[in-house]
Amino acid sequence: MTSFELSVRFFLQLAVVLAACRVVGLLARRIGQPQVVAEMITGVLLGPSLLGLFEFIKPAQQWLFPPQSKAIFFATCQVGLSIYMFLVGVEFRSELFRARAGAAATVSLAGMITPFILGGIIALWLVQSPGTFFTAKVQTWEAVLYLGASMCITAFPMLARIIVERGLAGTSLGTLALAAGAMDDAAAWCLLAVVLASFQDNWSIAILAIGGGVLYAGLTLTVGRRLLARLEDTVKPDGTLPQSILATVLMLVMLASWFTDAIGIYAVFGAFILGCAMPRGKFSGALMRQIEPFVVVFLLPTFFTYSGLNTRLDLVTTPALWAVALVVLAGACLGKFGACWAAARLHGEDNRTSLAIGTLMNARGLMELIILNIGRERGLITDELFSIMVVMAIVTTLMATPIFEWVYGREARSRGDLALAT
């Protein structure tokens, strides 16, 4: 296909994706699922897992989403995701994080160590079948680290979206969950960097990812925060930002995303940390009003849909593979939900809040799909294990909102909790 043909097709793709997300979103809300889950499901519905199974629809599905268009679609969805996570950082209340730093660290450590150990044990079991789950060139310890990191991951963008949609942004619970999720995912990406460094026999990958990430976060949250504080005075009397300032901020978001992506940590962390360094007050309010609606409604759905388009659920076909999938799912829930709930309780949180934290942290979502795609593309895992882990990611994500509503939402509303009434 020519570049012109790809661009024309891309407009139609966006129209179909936005329409499908709205329709599925209406249906999802009827069963208590947020829009973000609807967007994830939409991608699976539009992809080979459903439409690709029907012979009379398959040609149309392949025509609408040809392989050549994936690069354009991917670039667009990455821009949307980075800007959204930047806005999440802008809303992140560091004063609440400092007040809950001990609890966040405890929950984060429990949510990393326990699923990592369980994932490592499962990996030791799966490597006994060479070539079935891990490729033949993967060493045992690499398999243990990779599956452990995959089990550690939390759906950070999805967690953020659920918290925002439930009116918990800026609350103590929302801040604690976001902080613990950010710590979990940062550690998981560092583990992945170690695995890739060993697999490619190039340890500079891990050194660059971990060292560069720490340096970036440290400079941005200290020197960068002081420099960015001057932006507070740029808000116009009518409460809006000049176009030149808006352009500068978006340029910084793109640079932050590029840097953390280039050093081996996912782009969303660069954008999120930059958002945390932005001044609060009039500036943050103006920024949210001018950027958030377009990003949430138009750009962000492309990220969730793109990942769903690359998901194949039709590869888990035998009873043995489904048995492995159940073991993985049980280990994921026990390691994440159970450990985070227990850690929150030990740190003095009430049972309702602890259950809510465990539920939110247990969602893997599309960060899981990203780490799985990296593993498959780099030749670490087979399509069978990829599909099993995708099943786990989808199930834990679908569980999150109904269980959260059951353990936290209904009681909060009955008490008139302002955070859930918004």
DABELUR-V874074 format. One record per backbone hydrogen bond with DSSP energy under -0.5 kcal/mol. CO is the residue of the C=O (numbers start at 1). NH is the residue of the N-H. E is the energy in kcal/mol with one decimal. If there is no record, write none. Layout:
co->[CO:CO]
nh->[NH:NH]
e->[E:E]
This chain:
co->[2:3:4:5:6:7:8:9:10:11:12:13:14:15:16:17:18:19:20:21:22:23:24:25:26:27:28:28:29:34:34:35:36:37:38:39:40:41:42:43:44:45:47:47:47:50:50:51:53:54:54:55:57:57:58:59:60:61:63:66:67:69:70:71:72:73:74:75:76:77:78:79:80:81:82:83:84:85:86:87:88:89:92:93:93:94:95:96:98:100:101:102:103:104:105:106:107:108:109:109:110:112:113:114:115:116:117:118:119:120:121:122:123:125:126:128:129:129:133:134:135:139:140:141:142:143:144:145:146:147:148:149:154:155:156:157:158:159:160:161:162:163:163:164:168:171:172:173:174:175:176:177:178:179:180:181:182:183:184:185:186:187:188:189:190:191:192:193:194:195:196:197:198:202:203:204:205:206:207:207:208:209:210:211:212:213:214:215:216:217:218:219:219:220:222:223:224:225:227:228:229:230:231:232:234:236:240:242:243:244:245:246:247:248:249:250:251:252:253:254:255:256:257:258:259:260:261:266:266:267:267:268:269:270:271:272:273:274:274:275:281:282:283:284:285:286:287:288:291:292:293:294:294:295:299:299:300:300:301:302:303:304:305:306:307:308:309:311:311:313:315:318:319:320:321:322:323:324:325:326:327:328:329:330:331:332:333:333:334:335:336:337:338:339:340:341:342:343:344:345:350:351:352:353:354:355:356:357:358:359:360:363:364:364:365:366:367:368:369:370:371:372:373:374:375:375:376:380:382:383:384:385:386:387:388:389:390:391:392:393:393:393:394:395:396:397:397:398:399:400:401:402:403:404:404:405:408:409:410:411:412:413:417:417:418:418]
nh->[6:7:8:9:10:11:12:13:14:15:16:17:18:19:20:21:22:23:24:25:26:27:28:29:30:31:31:33:32:37:38:39:40:41:42:43:44:45:46:47:50:51:50:51:52:53:54:54:55:57:58:59:60:61:62:63:64:65:66:69:70:73:74:75:76:77:78:79:80:81:82:83:84:85:86:87:88:89:90:91:92:92:94:96:97:98:99:100:101:104:105:106:107:108:109:110:111:112:112:113:114:116:117:118:119:120:121:122:123:124:125:126:127:128:129:130:132:133:382:131:138:143:144:145:146:147:148:149:150:151:152:153:156:159:160:161:162:163:164:165:166:168:169:167:171:175:176:177:178:179:180:181:182:183:184:185:186:187:188:189:190:191:192:193:194:195:196:197:198:199:200:202:201:205:207:208:209:210:211:212:212:213:214:215:216:217:218:219:220:221:222:222:224:225:226:227:228:229:230:231:232:233:234:235:242:239:236:246:247:248:249:250:251:252:253:254:255:256:257:258:259:260:261:262:263:265:264:269:270:270:271:272:273:274:275:276:277:277:278:278:285:286:287:288:289:290:291:292:295:296:297:298:299:300:302:303:303:304:305:306:307:308:309:310:310:311:48:49:313:316:317:322:323:324:325:326:327:328:329:330:331:332:333:334:335:336:337:338:339:115:340:341:342:343:344:345:346:347:349:348:354:355:356:357:358:359:360:361:362:363:363:155:367:368:369:370:371:372:373:374:375:376:377:378:380:381:379:135:386:387:388:389:390:391:392:393:394:395:396:364:365:397:398:399:400:400:401:402:403:404:405:406:407:408:409:410:412:413:414:415:417:416:420:421:421:422]
e->[-2.3:-2.2:-2.2:-2.3:-2.0:-1.4:-1.2:-2.4:-2.4:-2.0:-2.5:-2.8:-2.7:-2.2:-2.8:-2.6:-1.8:-2.2:-2.9:-2.0:-1.9:-1.7:-2.9:-2.2:-0.8:-0.6:-1.2:-2.7:-1.2:-0.6:-1.6:-2.1:-1.5:-2.5:-2.4:-1.5:-1.3:-2.7:-2.5:-1.0:-0.6:-1.3:-1.2:-0.7:-1.5:-1.8:-0.6:-1.0:-0.6:-1.1:-2.9:-0.7:-0.6:-2.2:-2.6:-2.0:-2.4:-2.1:-0.6:-1.6:-1.4:-2.2:-2.9:-2.2:-2.1:-2.3:-2.1:-1.7:-2.1:-2.3:-2.3:-2.3:-2.1:-2.6:-1.8:-2.0:-2.0:-1.9:-2.0:-1.7:-0.7:-0.5:-1.0:-0.6:-1.7:-2.7:-1.6:-1.5:-0.9:-2.8:-2.6:-2.2:-2.8:-2.7:-2.7:-2.3:-2.6:-0.8:-0.7:-3.2:-1.4:-1.7:-2.5:-2.4:-2.8:-2.4:-2.3:-2.3:-2.3:-2.2:-1.5:-2.5:-2.4:-1.0:-1.8:-0.6:-1.9:-0.9:-2.4:-1.3:-1.8:-2.2:-2.3:-2.2:-2.6:-2.6:-2.1:-2.5:-2.3:-2.0:-1.4:-1.2:-2.5:-4.1:-2.5:-2.1:-2.8:-2.3:-2.3:-2.8:-1.9:-3.0:-0.7:-1.5:-2.1:-2.7:-2.3:-2.6:-2.5:-2.6:-2.4:-2.6:-2.6:-2.2:-2.4:-2.5:-2.3:-2.2:-2.4:-2.4:-1.7:-2.2:-2.3:-2.1:-1.8:-2.2:-2.8:-2.2:-2.3:-2.9:-2.2:-3.1:-1.0:-1.5:-1.9:-2.6:-2.2:-2.6:-2.2:-0.5:-1.9:-1.8:-2.1:-2.3:-2.6:-2.5:-2.5:-2.5:-2.7:-2.3:-0.5:-0.6:-3.0:-0.8:-1.7:-2.1:-2.7:-1.2:-1.1:-2.1:-1.4:-1.2:-1.9:-0.8:-0.5:-2.4:-3.0:-2.3:-2.5:-1.9:-2.5:-2.2:-2.1:-2.1:-2.1:-2.2:-2.3:-2.6:-2.5:-2.5:-2.5:-2.1:-2.0:-2.7:-1.8:-2.3:-0.9:-1.5:-0.6:-0.6:-1.7:-2.6:-2.4:-1.8:-2.2:-2.0:-1.2:-0.5:-0.6:-1.1:-1.9:-2.4:-2.5:-2.4:-2.1:-2.0:-1.7:-1.6:-1.9:-2.9:-2.3:-2.3:-1.3:-3.4:-1.3:-0.6:-1.3:-1.2:-2.4:-2.5:-1.9:-1.7:-2.2:-0.9:-0.7:-1.6:-0.6:-0.5:-0.5:-0.6:-1.3:-2.1:-2.1:-2.0:-2.3:-2.1:-2.0:-2.6:-2.5:-2.6:-2.6:-2.4:-2.4:-2.6:-2.4:-2.1:-1.0:-1.6:-0.9:-0.5:-2.4:-2.3:-2.3:-2.5:-2.3:-2.2:-2.6:-1.3:-2.5:-1.8:-2.5:-2.5:-1.9:-2.5:-2.5:-2.3:-2.4:-2.6:-1.2:-0.6:-0.9:-2.9:-0.8:-1.0:-0.9:-1.9:-2.1:-2.2:-2.4:-2.1:-1.9:-2.3:-2.8:-2.4:-3.1:-1.0:-1.0:-1.8:-2.2:-2.4:-2.1:-2.6:-1.9:-2.2:-1.9:-2.4:-2.6:-2.6:-2.5:-0.5:-1.0:-1.5:-2.7:-1.9:-0.8:-0.6:-0.7:-0.7:-2.0:-2.5:-2.8:-2.0:-2.8:-2.3:-1.6:-2.2:-2.0:-2.3:-2.1:-1.3:-3.2:-1.3:-0.8:-0.7:-0.6:-0.9]
